[in-house]
Every structure is written in structure tokens, then in C-alpha cells.
């Protein structure tokens, strides 16, 4: 019983054949003495980094899963009786709990959540029985906190904490009247007569089991995956929701490298991981096995038949039927960032291989706020922490759309780097947080004076945010842009000292090396800043949802010592940030200027809406400071085959390997309008 709580996590099954991948391995070489030594050093590093949970927490997880398993069994029995079924069926009524994700794969760390799936009989439905009845049962239990139903998600889920452990609980009702205790979820018959939401709910467990079957050595896979997940979080590319890669994506990529180097130990696999995927010819798909097409009628990833699949930039295909692209969220901008980080990892690993660096260097955190000069800031506030959790979850799930819209409206010239980390000012008692997006001009395009007005883009984003069905008074959203010197000090890691400016603000806009300076534009932000005399600035401004501020109409900013607590006592709370001045002069990605026009937009209605609440969006025309007044025409072409990277120094075997991975599905297919980008961008 794969992943069933009743027996814990099932032991990984051996690979059904020597090479389970779509191609033979690239190398059968085993480890050298130096490789074994580096592996021991890596494992020691991971332990010291606190990536393994202790025995006490592990035992607590097992107890929590057992208790939840008992709750869902009793829930199904109660429903069976309530629905009027015979006593014999009531006695046999059952539900089985399975785990998936990092817990099922054995790579979870301290404090990680547990992805769980409840499999029940056909007469127990998701809409009423799961999200209403079971929700009510859980809400009454003292052990359960932060209970949050998300019925409209792509994969409907109940989120909660049980005795402090975070649980994501899914439900799948199968076409069976009784679920046996030893039910095997991997069998294809479980997909008979179920809807799409149920298929997606089942997919997590089925994919996890398939991964463990298809890797040649489960322990080496786990150590390597634990390492790469930690690396991705440190480098800011671990987040499926914002357009990067999530847990299943990293698991599939690592599993593929394990297949290509079946006798390698973790230190070798980490190095080969970066070597392979810096050279991978996206959008060739990564697949652990051939795609099977059963007769059940579910859609599978197939760019020959599905036009939407042709637009996927970084396809990573799940191995269980129905095979899907697990990385469809990746955009042009986020793919660029991922590839840049792969290049960084490859460089460090090459140095580690020749003893010029140690493992600490690989896990050096990415200094996001040093890499850009301009940022979009998405400020989120709510009445209390519970409302903030709901409101933030909705907005965060839509941030990827803001990136896509900016790419669309600027024809890919203005690039976004959404950073998958939320920030809050510890000096503020309001329920609030903020997300940052770095902005840069596409490398190689040097045009002066061309404006990209994204006010309409943000307004469209705000309208979509306003569709939130659970909106409450006090929930607010502000989208603004700031310069690097306006970024508050609290976003930096503890112990990191924000550098003081070494040049005048005008000089920050120095252009590409010809000694000229771009104009120092007067950026009038919707969020108004007030200096306290020591270089710090504060804001506390409220904009009524029922009205639109006219240019020139301003609410006086809050004044006070930035070190003191700031309390927002009005019924509608707005973020109040203490911002540190001081420009950083390290090299950055961009030389982007903004011309600001005041804009107020409500995500919850038009100007004449009378309901209370606040919302504002302050963005403006973006000016790319360059030497030419004309825009360079971007090269757009239709590619009949998978595109290759410009770098011709490919790893031997990877070009043919990647091509063969998608040959079956791209043969004769036409990829629609892939934009050929310059610089380090790959699509």
C-alpha cells in the first residue's frame, strides 16, 4: 500500500528494469575516493544545516497522521449511516489516508507540512461532505488550528495545523462502495469514472510512488534531492506558485539525473545535475519514462494535439498516467532566472570538483536586493492574521499573472523577477506583508527614451484580484514601485549591513559606460514617504475605496520615530513601512527609469462603489534609458523543432538525449511563436 498511513511510508520498490529512463545512462562510472569524501562532507553539511528532523518530531508526525486517519474513518462511517445505507455497509465503511510530496519521498525537514490524501467511497462527495461536514468536525477539535478550506483551487484542499504540524488534506472519492484497508492507489483502475479534480488529487501520490520506482538508488536520490531543494530555496528559485519550480519539479529533475548516472553518489549527482541542466535544450521535455496513453480519456501532455502544450517553456513531465507538465507555471522571466542560477551552481560545482571551493559556497544566498535597481512592491494588509492568511494566499496565487502580463505588454523587453519570499515590518502591529519583484531591461537592448506604461497592466491585475469571493473590509492591496535606496532595511538577512550610498542618486542612473547619465526622474509614488531626519522614511496613508484621489490631493503622512511601534487604529489598516535610504552600488541587472503618473484603482469595484475598504495601485510609465530612440525589433520565429541554446560547448550526449526525449511528441509539430531572446535567456 503505497504511502498509506496505516503502514507508514511504503518502502521504495526496485526499478522494474535496469534503465527505467527514456534513454540509456550517460555514464556508468562509480565514485572515486575523492567523490566519496566529498559526499561525506556534503552529508555533514546538510545535517549541520538542520535539514533532518529529530526522532521526537518524526514520531509526532506519525501520531498526528494516525489520529487524522481515525478522524476520517469515523467521518465516513457517520456519513454512511446518515445517508441511510444498510448497517452492514456502515460497519465496512472506510477511508484510507495516503501521503505524498516531500514526506512520502522521505526528504522533508523540520517544520515541513505533510501532503495527505483521503481516499473514500463514491457516495462521499467533496463539495458537501468533505468541505462542509469534515470541515465542521475539524473546526470543533482543539488540536486543529488555522483551518482554511480552498475548494476552488486547481487541486481542492483543506489546510490546517494539527497539534502544530501543517497538513494539506485532499479528498478523492473513487467508484467503489468500500475502500479496503490495503488499497493500492497505483493501479490504473482507480481512475475509472472519476472527475478531473479527483485525478489531480490522486496524481500526487501516484507520481511519488512512480519516482521511487524509477530511480536506481532511492537513498542517493533522497540525499541529492534534499541538497537541491535547500539550494533552490537559498537561491530564490523554489516556488511553483510564483513561476519557479516546486517540490515535485525538483524531484523529477533529480530523478532524471539519477537515471543518467545510476552508479553516482550524491556529490557526483549534484555536480552532474548542474552540468546537465545548464546545457538542456528547453523546451525539450524531461521525462522519467515513456508517456503512456490509456483508454480512459484523460488529457495527457502532447504538443502535437494540444496547442497550449506547445507554449510550455520548461516541460517536466510526470511519470504516472495521465502524464502532465508539472512546470507549466514557468514563464520567460522565471526561466531566465532559473537558468542563471543553474549557471551559478555549475560554476561552483566545477570549483568544488577541483578543490577550489567547499559546499558553503554553493549554498551562498542570492542577494536579490543587490541585483536590481527598481522593484515593484505588492503590499498586502488585512484586519487580522486570519484574514491576512486568506487574502495573501489569493494574491500570491495571482502574482504569476502579473509577471505574464508585464511580459506581454512590454513584448518581453521589461523582465520581472518575482522573489518568492514575503516580508513584514517587525515595527508594525498591523497584519501585513509585502512581496517584491525585481525589474530589469532585457539584456542587449539599449534604447533611450522608450516608455512602457504598465498602469493598465497593473489595473488589469487589480481587477482580477478583486474577483476574490471571500473579500472582507480591511483587506487591501497596493502595487507600487521603489528604487533600491528606498528598500527597507528589515528585508535584508540578519547580520547583513545595507551599504551606504557612495554616489549621488543622480549618478545611480549612470548608463552603459559612455560616461553619460540618464535623467534623474521625479518619481511620484502613491505611497508617500516622510523623512524623520535620519535618512529613514515612514508612511501611513489610507485611500477610501469609494473615492479616487485626484492628482495633488494627499493625506499627510504619519510622522514619528521609525524605531517606535506604528499602530494603525483605523478600521481599515494600511501598511506603514520604515524605509532606509542609502543606495547600493554593486552591479545590477537593470538601468530602468520610471515616470510616475498617479493612479488609484480598486480591486473590488468601481469608483462609485459605496462599500468600505481600501485599495490603491501606484505604477507608471517605465522608461528604458539607452542610446537609441527606436525600439529594436525582436526576432520572432516559428520553430518546427526544439530550440537549442546558443552555447555550443555542450556536454557530450546531452544534445541527443534531450532531443530524443521529445522527438515522439514534437515530430511534425510546430511550436507557436517562440521568441528568440538574446543574452542568457533560453526558452
JOHUWO-V908896 format. One record per backbone hydrogen bond with DSSP energy under -0.5 kcal/mol. NH is the residue of the N-H (numbers start at 1). CO is the residue of the C=O. Records with the same first field share a line. If there is no record, write none. Layout:
BEGIN
NH=CO  CO
END
This chain:
BEGIN
4=1
5=97
7=4
8=5
20=18
22=287
26=260
27=260
31=263
36=32
37=33
38=34
39=35
40=36
41=37
42=38
43=39
44=40
45=41
46=42
47=43
48=44
49=45
50=47
51=46
58=54
59=55
60=56
61=57
62=58
63=59
64=60
65=61
66=62
67=63
68=64
69=65
70=66
71=67
72=68
73=69
74=70
75=71
76=72
77=73
78=74
79=75
80=76
81=77
82=78
83=79
84=81
85=80
90=86
91=87
92=88
93=89
96=119
98=117
99=3
100=115
103=100
104=100
105=101
106=102
107=102
108=102
112=109
114=166
115=100  113
116=114  168
117=98
118=170
119=96  117
120=118  172
122=176
124=121
125=123
130=125
131=126
132=128
133=128
134=129
135=130
136=132
137=133
138=134
139=135
140=136
141=138
144=141
145=161
148=159
150=157
153=150
157=150
158=169
159=148  157
160=167
161=145
162=165
163=143  161
165=162
166=164
167=160
168=114
169=158  167
170=116  168
172=118
174=120  172
176=174
180=178
183=180
185=183
187=184
190=187
191=188
192=189
194=191
199=195
200=196
201=197
202=198
203=199
204=200
206=202
207=203
208=204
209=205
210=206
211=207
212=208
213=209
214=210
215=211
221=217
222=218
223=219
224=220
225=221
226=222
227=223
228=224
229=225
230=226
231=227
232=228
233=229
234=230
235=231
236=233
237=232
238=232
239=237  245
243=240
244=239
245=237
250=246
251=247
252=248
253=249
254=250
255=251
256=252
257=253
258=254
259=255
260=256
261=257
262=259
264=261
268=265
269=265
270=266
271=267
272=268
273=269
274=270
275=271
276=272
277=273
278=274
279=275  276
280=276
282=280
284=281
286=315
287=285
294=292
297=294
301=323
305=302
306=302
307=305
309=306
310=306  307
311=308
312=309
317=286
318=324
326=316  324
328=325
330=327
331=243
335=331
336=332
337=333
338=334
339=335
340=336
341=337
342=338
343=339
344=340
345=341
346=342
347=343
348=344
349=345
350=346
351=347
352=348
353=349
354=350
355=352
356=351
357=351
361=358
362=358
363=359
364=361
366=234
368=366
370=367
371=367  368
372=368
374=439
375=482
376=437
377=480
378=435
379=377  478
380=433
381=476
382=431
388=384
389=385
390=386
391=387
392=388
393=389
394=390
395=391
396=392
397=393
398=394  395
399=395  396
401=398
402=398
403=399
404=400
405=401
406=402
407=403
408=404
409=405
410=406
411=408
412=407
413=410
415=413  440
417=438
419=436
420=418
421=419
423=434
426=424
428=425
429=566
431=382
432=430
433=380
434=423
435=378
437=376
438=417
439=374
440=415
442=413
445=442
446=444
447=445
448=628
450=624
452=622
453=451
454=452  620
458=454
459=455
460=456
461=457
462=458
463=459
464=460
465=461
466=462
467=464
468=465
471=468
475=472
476=381
478=379
479=616
480=377  478
482=375
484=373
486=483
487=484
491=488
492=489
496=493
497=495
498=496
507=504
508=504  505
509=505  506
510=507
511=516
518=509
521=519
523=521
524=522
525=523
528=526
530=538
532=536
537=579
538=530
539=577
544=542
545=613
547=544
553=550
554=552
556=554
564=561
566=427
567=565
569=567
573=571
579=537  577
581=535
589=371
593=623
595=621
596=594
597=619
605=602
609=606
615=543
616=477
617=599
618=479
619=617
621=595
622=452
623=593  621
624=450  622
625=591  623
626=624
627=446
628=446
636=634
637=674
639=637  671
640=638
650=648
654=651
655=651
657=653
658=654
659=655
660=656
661=657
662=658  659
663=659
664=660
666=662
667=663
669=666
671=639
673=671
674=637
675=673
676=635
677=675
681=678
END
